[in-house]
């Protein structure tokens, strides 16, 4: 791809994703911008091709978010107690969690969150959608608010987000197929758990009052050991477990995850997930070699905890 094509490509993605040449310290779309993008990509250990695609944009957006004033991202959640339900085909299903927000919530709870438009998901207007599995993602962003803005700009969506403080946002009725997992969209429900992944963002989390995240070490995905990265806050894990239980009870998705012949968690692509024959709870990496989320999320242990608690 020559420089002229890169300039045209970047102009197109700027319109689609909402970034500007000034984000790289230049004023216009020209060869200087391409060079500036390559320099930024090299500094962040990305492929230095001079193209602002989804990966570069997401990293850039997260970095810019970390530099914003702390007050901009703060939200009072202490009094959020209702509604304590999730929505499937218009029906309200109980969830045992005291911080749940959806499009029926009072306006102040929704001020920082984009409720996606119908263009971002596949609508099912007849019958009840048959959901086979639940996909766990991390959002590589600093907050659920950032995630919803990014998804909206990319014409994507997800059913749920779990914020740093454990607030669960439902953005799409589970009856509809959100655009979160490629070819698996029509058979699945998904959640984005807020986690910027890179250890350098620990300073931002501390500054915003959340404290340092647990650090995951020695995680392996697709047979490759990953460098240390930020894990999930305990309150996010508890929120996730509550969400799994509620989704399972609403949709009849079994509380199971992909296990190998040794009864150990599958940490690579699982053909059963790709083919849509598996029913249960999976990580995004079970669907694609290009994905590593949610590395370190021990589905087997967490699901067993749920079963023990229900026994």
RAMO-V943238 format. One record per residue. N is the residue number from 1. RES is the residue in three letters. PHI is phi in whole degrees, 0 to 359 (none if undefined). PSI is psi in whole degrees, -180 to 180 (* if undefined). BURIAL is I if it has 24 or more other ideal C-beta (glycine too) atoms within 12 Angstrom, else O. Layout:
# RAMO-V943238
n->N res->RES phi->PHI psi->PSI burial->BURIAL
n->N res->RES phi->PHI psi->PSI burial->BURIAL
This chain:
# RAMO-V943238
n->1 res->UNK phi->none psi->120 burial->O
n->2 res->UNK phi->279 psi->176 burial->O
n->3 res->UNK phi->297 psi->-40 burial->O
n->4 res->UNK phi->298 psi->-40 burial->O
n->5 res->UNK phi->293 psi->-37 burial->O
n->6 res->UNK phi->294 psi->-38 burial->I
n->7 res->UNK phi->296 psi->-44 burial->I
n->8 res->UNK phi->296 psi->-43 burial->O
n->9 res->UNK phi->299 psi->-45 burial->I
n->10 res->UNK phi->293 psi->-35 burial->I
n->11 res->UNK phi->299 psi->-41 burial->O
n->12 res->UNK phi->293 psi->-45 burial->O
n->13 res->UNK phi->289 psi->-29 burial->I
n->14 res->UNK phi->297 psi->-42 burial->I
n->15 res->UNK phi->293 psi->-42 burial->O
n->16 res->UNK phi->288 psi->-43 burial->O
n->17 res->UNK phi->263 psi->-21 burial->I
n->18 res->UNK phi->90 psi->32 burial->O
n->19 res->UNK phi->253 psi->170 burial->I
n->20 res->UNK phi->225 psi->152 burial->O
n->21 res->UNK phi->305 psi->-30 burial->I
n->22 res->UNK phi->299 psi->-22 burial->O
n->23 res->UNK phi->295 psi->-21 burial->I
n->24 res->UNK phi->253 psi->9 burial->I
n->25 res->UNK phi->85 psi->16 burial->O
n->26 res->UNK phi->235 psi->173 burial->O
n->27 res->UNK phi->253 psi->-27 burial->O
n->28 res->UNK phi->225 psi->170 burial->O
n->29 res->UNK phi->275 psi->101 burial->I
n->30 res->UNK phi->207 psi->-169 burial->O
n->31 res->UNK phi->296 psi->-32 burial->O
n->32 res->UNK phi->298 psi->-36 burial->O
n->33 res->UNK phi->294 psi->-45 burial->I
n->34 res->UNK phi->302 psi->-43 burial->I
n->35 res->UNK phi->296 psi->-41 burial->O
n->36 res->UNK phi->295 psi->-38 burial->I
n->37 res->UNK phi->295 psi->-44 burial->I
n->38 res->UNK phi->300 psi->-42 burial->I
n->39 res->UNK phi->298 psi->-44 burial->O
n->40 res->UNK phi->295 psi->-42 burial->I
n->41 res->UNK phi->296 psi->-42 burial->I
n->42 res->UNK phi->299 psi->-43 burial->O
n->43 res->UNK phi->296 psi->-26 burial->O
n->44 res->UNK phi->254 psi->15 burial->O
n->45 res->UNK phi->59 psi->39 burial->O
n->46 res->UNK phi->254 psi->166 burial->I
n->47 res->UNK phi->298 psi->119 burial->O
n->48 res->UNK phi->275 psi->76 burial->O
n->49 res->UNK phi->255 psi->-4 burial->O
n->50 res->UNK phi->76 psi->13 burial->I
n->51 res->UNK phi->246 psi->129 burial->I
n->52 res->UNK phi->269 psi->88 burial->I
n->53 res->UNK phi->267 psi->-172 burial->I
n->54 res->UNK phi->303 psi->-39 burial->O
n->55 res->UNK phi->292 psi->-48 burial->I
n->56 res->UNK phi->298 psi->-43 burial->I
n->57 res->UNK phi->298 psi->-43 burial->I
n->58 res->UNK phi->297 psi->-44 burial->I
n->59 res->UNK phi->295 psi->-43 burial->I
n->60 res->UNK phi->296 psi->-43 burial->I
n->61 res->UNK phi->295 psi->-42 burial->I
n->62 res->UNK phi->298 psi->-40 burial->I
n->63 res->UNK phi->294 psi->-42 burial->I
n->64 res->UNK phi->295 psi->-39 burial->I
n->65 res->UNK phi->298 psi->-36 burial->I
n->66 res->UNK phi->293 psi->-19 burial->I
n->67 res->UNK phi->266 psi->-6 burial->O
n->68 res->UNK phi->289 psi->163 burial->O
n->69 res->UNK phi->298 psi->137 burial->O
n->70 res->UNK phi->303 psi->-38 burial->O
n->71 res->UNK phi->298 psi->-27 burial->O
n->72 res->UNK phi->295 psi->-31 burial->O
n->73 res->UNK phi->261 psi->-4 burial->I
n->74 res->UNK phi->283 psi->145 burial->O
n->75 res->UNK phi->216 psi->133 burial->I
n->76 res->UNK phi->283 psi->121 burial->O
n->77 res->UNK phi->236 psi->-1 burial->I
n->78 res->UNK phi->301 psi->-31 burial->O
n->79 res->UNK phi->260 psi->7 burial->O
n->80 res->UNK phi->285 psi->112 burial->I
n->81 res->UNK phi->230 psi->-17 burial->O
n->82 res->UNK phi->226 psi->153 burial->O
n->83 res->UNK phi->276 psi->146 burial->I
n->84 res->UNK phi->256 psi->59 burial->I
n->85 res->UNK phi->211 psi->158 burial->I
n->86 res->UNK phi->246 psi->163 burial->I
n->87 res->UNK phi->242 psi->130 burial->I
n->88 res->UNK phi->223 psi->115 burial->I
n->89 res->UNK phi->55 psi->41 burial->O
n->90 res->UNK phi->82 psi->-14 burial->O
n->91 res->UNK phi->276 psi->150 burial->O
n->92 res->UNK phi->257 psi->122 burial->O
n->93 res->UNK phi->244 psi->131 burial->I
n->94 res->UNK phi->295 psi->148 burial->O
n->95 res->UNK phi->224 psi->134 burial->I
n->96 res->UNK phi->273 psi->70 burial->O
n->97 res->UNK phi->207 psi->137 burial->I
n->98 res->UNK phi->267 psi->2 burial->O
n->99 res->UNK phi->231 psi->84 burial->I
n->100 res->UNK phi->231 psi->129 burial->I
n->101 res->UNK phi->231 psi->136 burial->I
n->102 res->UNK phi->217 psi->-173 burial->I
n->103 res->UNK phi->294 psi->-10 burial->O
n->104 res->UNK phi->267 psi->-2 burial->O
n->105 res->UNK phi->285 psi->161 burial->I
n->106 res->UNK phi->303 psi->145 burial->O
n->107 res->UNK phi->308 psi->-42 burial->O
n->108 res->UNK phi->303 psi->-29 burial->O
n->109 res->UNK phi->287 psi->-17 burial->I
n->110 res->UNK phi->253 psi->4 burial->O
n->111 res->UNK phi->299 psi->-33 burial->O
n->112 res->UNK phi->259 psi->6 burial->I
n->113 res->UNK phi->242 psi->135 burial->I
n->114 res->UNK phi->274 psi->121 burial->I
n->115 res->UNK phi->276 psi->117 burial->I
n->116 res->UNK phi->297 psi->149 burial->I
n->117 res->UNK phi->278 psi->167 burial->O
n->118 res->UNK phi->296 psi->-18 burial->O
n->119 res->UNK phi->292 psi->-16 burial->O
n->120 res->UNK phi->263 psi->3 burial->I
n->121 res->UNK phi->211 psi->165 burial->I
n->122 res->UNK phi->267 psi->122 burial->O
n->123 res->UNK phi->274 psi->138 burial->O
n->124 res->UNK phi->242 psi->109 burial->I
n->125 res->UNK phi->258 psi->-9 burial->O
n->126 res->UNK phi->238 psi->137 burial->O
n->127 res->UNK phi->67 psi->-162 burial->O
n->128 res->UNK phi->240 psi->128 burial->O
n->129 res->UNK phi->298 psi->135 burial->I
n->130 res->UNK phi->272 psi->106 burial->O
n->131 res->UNK phi->262 psi->129 burial->I
n->132 res->UNK phi->263 psi->-38 burial->I
n->133 res->UNK phi->209 psi->166 burial->I
n->134 res->UNK phi->244 psi->129 burial->I
n->135 res->UNK phi->252 psi->127 burial->I
n->136 res->UNK phi->264 psi->129 burial->I
n->137 res->UNK phi->235 psi->155 burial->I
n->138 res->UNK phi->254 psi->151 burial->I
n->139 res->UNK phi->268 psi->-9 burial->I
n->140 res->UNK phi->56 psi->28 burial->I
n->141 res->UNK phi->234 psi->174 burial->I
n->142 res->UNK phi->269 psi->-11 burial->I
n->143 res->UNK phi->196 psi->164 burial->I
n->144 res->UNK phi->296 psi->-34 burial->I
n->145 res->UNK phi->299 psi->-44 burial->I
n->146 res->UNK phi->299 psi->-43 burial->I
n->147 res->UNK phi->300 psi->-47 burial->I
n->148 res->UNK phi->294 psi->-34 burial->I
n->149 res->UNK phi->293 psi->-43 burial->I
n->150 res->UNK phi->295 psi->-46 burial->I
n->151 res->UNK phi->301 psi->-43 burial->I
n->152 res->UNK phi->299 psi->-42 burial->I
n->153 res->UNK phi->293 psi->-27 burial->I
n->154 res->UNK phi->265 psi->6 burial->I
n->155 res->UNK phi->61 psi->37 burial->O
n->156 res->UNK phi->242 psi->174 burial->I
n->157 res->UNK phi->202 psi->169 burial->I
n->158 res->UNK phi->208 psi->154 burial->I
n->159 res->UNK phi->287 psi->-41 burial->I
n->160 res->UNK phi->226 psi->152 burial->I
n->161 res->UNK phi->231 psi->144 burial->I
n->162 res->UNK phi->242 psi->117 burial->I
n->163 res->UNK phi->279 psi->176 burial->I
n->164 res->UNK phi->299 psi->-30 burial->I
n->165 res->UNK phi->267 psi->7 burial->I
n->166 res->UNK phi->90 psi->0 burial->I
n->167 res->UNK phi->294 psi->130 burial->I
n->168 res->UNK phi->262 psi->123 burial->I
n->169 res->UNK phi->254 psi->125 burial->I
n->170 res->UNK phi->261 psi->123 burial->I
n->171 res->UNK phi->254 psi->-25 burial->I
n->172 res->UNK phi->223 psi->136 burial->I
n->173 res->UNK phi->303 psi->134 burial->I
n->174 res->UNK phi->296 psi->-14 burial->I
n->175 res->UNK phi->297 psi->-29 burial->I
n->176 res->UNK phi->260 psi->153 burial->I
n->177 res->UNK phi->266 psi->105 burial->I
n->178 res->UNK phi->289 psi->155 burial->I
n->179 res->UNK phi->266 psi->87 burial->I
n->180 res->UNK phi->226 psi->-15 burial->I
n->181 res->UNK phi->217 psi->36 burial->I
n->182 res->UNK phi->60 psi->-130 burial->O
n->183 res->UNK phi->293 psi->-13 burial->O
n->184 res->UNK phi->272 psi->0 burial->I
n->185 res->UNK phi->305 psi->-46 burial->I
n->186 res->UNK phi->288 psi->-14 burial->I
n->187 res->UNK phi->249 psi->7 burial->I
n->188 res->UNK phi->225 psi->166 burial->I
n->189 res->UNK phi->238 psi->148 burial->I
n->190 res->UNK phi->224 psi->156 burial->I
n->191 res->UNK phi->229 psi->141 burial->I
n->192 res->UNK phi->254 psi->118 burial->I
n->193 res->UNK phi->262 psi->125 burial->I
n->194 res->UNK phi->297 psi->124 burial->I
n->195 res->UNK phi->188 psi->114 burial->I
n->196 res->UNK phi->283 psi->-8 burial->I
n->197 res->UNK phi->77 psi->-48 burial->I
n->198 res->UNK phi->277 psi->137 burial->I
n->199 res->UNK phi->298 psi->-25 burial->O
n->200 res->UNK phi->297 psi->-20 burial->O
n->201 res->UNK phi->277 psi->-1 burial->I
n->202 res->UNK phi->303 psi->-38 burial->I
n->203 res->UNK phi->299 psi->-40 burial->O
n->204 res->UNK phi->293 psi->-43 burial->I
n->205 res->UNK phi->298 psi->-40 burial->I
n->206 res->UNK phi->294 psi->-42 burial->O
n->207 res->UNK phi->296 psi->-32 burial->O
n->208 res->UNK phi->271 psi->4 burial->I
n->209 res->UNK phi->90 psi->7 burial->O
n->210 res->UNK phi->271 psi->-19 burial->I
n->211 res->UNK phi->83 psi->169 burial->O
n->212 res->UNK phi->291 psi->146 burial->O
n->213 res->UNK phi->278 psi->155 burial->I
n->214 res->UNK phi->301 psi->148 burial->I
n->215 res->UNK phi->253 psi->129 burial->O
n->216 res->UNK phi->264 psi->125 burial->I
n->217 res->UNK phi->238 psi->153 burial->O
n->218 res->UNK phi->66 psi->19 burial->O
n->219 res->UNK phi->286 psi->141 burial->I
n->220 res->UNK phi->236 psi->131 burial->O
n->221 res->UNK phi->225 psi->136 burial->I
n->222 res->UNK phi->56 psi->31 burial->I
n->223 res->UNK phi->78 psi->7 burial->O
n->224 res->UNK phi->245 psi->130 burial->O
n->225 res->UNK phi->283 psi->129 burial->O
n->226 res->UNK phi->270 psi->149 burial->I
n->227 res->UNK phi->293 psi->161 burial->O
n->228 res->UNK phi->305 psi->143 burial->O
n->229 res->UNK phi->211 psi->167 burial->I
n->230 res->UNK phi->286 psi->138 burial->I
n->231 res->UNK phi->262 psi->-159 burial->I
n->232 res->UNK phi->257 psi->148 burial->I
n->233 res->UNK phi->294 psi->148 burial->I
n->234 res->UNK phi->307 psi->-39 burial->O
n->235 res->UNK phi->294 psi->-30 burial->I
n->236 res->UNK phi->291 psi->-39 burial->I
n->237 res->UNK phi->296 psi->-42 burial->I
n->238 res->UNK phi->294 psi->-39 burial->I
n->239 res->UNK phi->297 psi->-42 burial->I
n->240 res->UNK phi->299 psi->-45 burial->I
n->241 res->UNK phi->299 psi->-42 burial->I
n->242 res->UNK phi->297 psi->-39 burial->I
n->243 res->UNK phi->294 psi->-44 burial->I
n->244 res->UNK phi->304 psi->-46 burial->I
n->245 res->UNK phi->299 psi->-47 burial->I
n->246 res->UNK phi->297 psi->-43 burial->I
n->247 res->UNK phi->295 psi->-42 burial->I
n->248 res->UNK phi->300 psi->-44 burial->I
n->249 res->UNK phi->290 psi->-31 burial->O
n->250 res->UNK phi->280 psi->-35 burial->I
n->251 res->UNK phi->247 psi->-10 burial->I
n->252 res->UNK phi->71 psi->16 burial->O
n->253 res->UNK phi->296 psi->125 burial->I
n->254 res->UNK phi->291 psi->150 burial->O
n->255 res->UNK phi->279 psi->66 burial->I
n->256 res->UNK phi->229 psi->162 burial->I
n->257 res->UNK phi->221 psi->165 burial->I
n->258 res->UNK phi->293 psi->123 burial->I
n->259 res->UNK phi->238 psi->150 burial->I
n->260 res->UNK phi->269 psi->-172 burial->O
n->261 res->UNK phi->294 psi->-19 burial->O
n->262 res->UNK phi->264 psi->11 burial->O
n->263 res->UNK phi->64 psi->31 burial->O
n->264 res->UNK phi->250 psi->153 burial->O
n->265 res->UNK phi->300 psi->132 burial->I
n->266 res->UNK phi->282 psi->122 burial->I
n->267 res->UNK phi->246 psi->36 burial->I
n->268 res->UNK phi->211 psi->-176 burial->I
n->269 res->UNK phi->299 psi->134 burial->I
n->270 res->UNK phi->246 psi->118 burial->I
n->271 res->UNK phi->305 psi->-32 burial->O
n->272 res->UNK phi->297 psi->-36 burial->I
n->273 res->UNK phi->288 psi->-44 burial->I
n->274 res->UNK phi->298 psi->-40 burial->I
n->275 res->UNK phi->280 psi->-9 burial->O
n->276 res->UNK phi->79 psi->18 burial->I
n->277 res->UNK phi->265 psi->-15 burial->O
n->278 res->UNK phi->278 psi->143 burial->I
n->279 res->UNK phi->236 psi->123 burial->I
n->280 res->UNK phi->153 psi->-148 burial->I
n->281 res->UNK phi->243 psi->128 burial->I
n->282 res->UNK phi->228 psi->165 burial->I
n->283 res->UNK phi->262 psi->157 burial->I
n->284 res->UNK phi->301 psi->-33 burial->I
n->285 res->UNK phi->294 psi->-17 burial->I
n->286 res->UNK phi->290 psi->-12 burial->I
n->287 res->UNK phi->254 psi->-22 burial->I
n->288 res->UNK phi->205 psi->138 burial->I
n->289 res->UNK phi->291 psi->-16 burial->O
n->290 res->UNK phi->279 psi->-8 burial->O
n->291 res->UNK phi->248 psi->145 burial->I
n->292 res->UNK phi->237 psi->3 burial->I
n->293 res->UNK phi->269 psi->140 burial->I
n->294 res->UNK phi->253 psi->88 burial->I
n->295 res->UNK phi->304 psi->140 burial->I
n->296 res->UNK phi->84 psi->-9 burial->I
n->297 res->UNK phi->275 psi->106 burial->I
n->298 res->UNK phi->276 psi->83 burial->I
n->299 res->UNK phi->303 psi->-42 burial->I
n->300 res->UNK phi->298 psi->-44 burial->I
n->301 res->UNK phi->290 psi->-41 burial->O
n->302 res->UNK phi->293 psi->-40 burial->I
n->303 res->UNK phi->293 psi->-35 burial->I
n->304 res->UNK phi->293 psi->-38 burial->O
n->305 res->UNK phi->300 psi->-42 burial->O
n->306 res->UNK phi->298 psi->-45 burial->I
n->307 res->UNK phi->296 psi->-39 burial->O
n->308 res->UNK phi->295 psi->-39 burial->O
n->309 res->UNK phi->291 psi->-31 burial->O
n->310 res->UNK phi->278 psi->-20 burial->O
n->311 res->UNK phi->293 psi->* burial->O
